[in-house]
């Protein structure tokens, strides 16, 4: 069974670079990766916050949030 991984980002240059690195780093045979652009998919903000995401880019692997660098706080995406 594959492990769930959700990569949240806002489309900024830091986020896009992190998305590319994550896509290359995670073994698709082991991880079911979903990419969520919160700037375009605002309805997903609540789910990201519920998963513990405080800023983007971030990845949630098997329910545990991991923050990558610091691109934008979640509050910046709500406006």
C-alpha positions, 0 to 999 in steps of 0.5 A: 500500500502506498503512503499518502503525500500531499504537497501544498504550495502557492505558486511562488518561485520557492514553491515551484522549485520545492515541487520539482524537488519533491516530485523527483525525490519521492518514489512513486512506487511508495508514495501516492503524491497529490499536488495542491496549488492553494493559490488556485484551489482555495477550497483546500486551505481548510484541509491544509490547516487541519493537517497542520500546515502553517506555511507553504511550501509544505508536504504532509506525509502520512498525516505528518506536516513538514514545512519546506523553507518559508514561502508564505504563511497560510494567512496570506493565501486567504485574502 
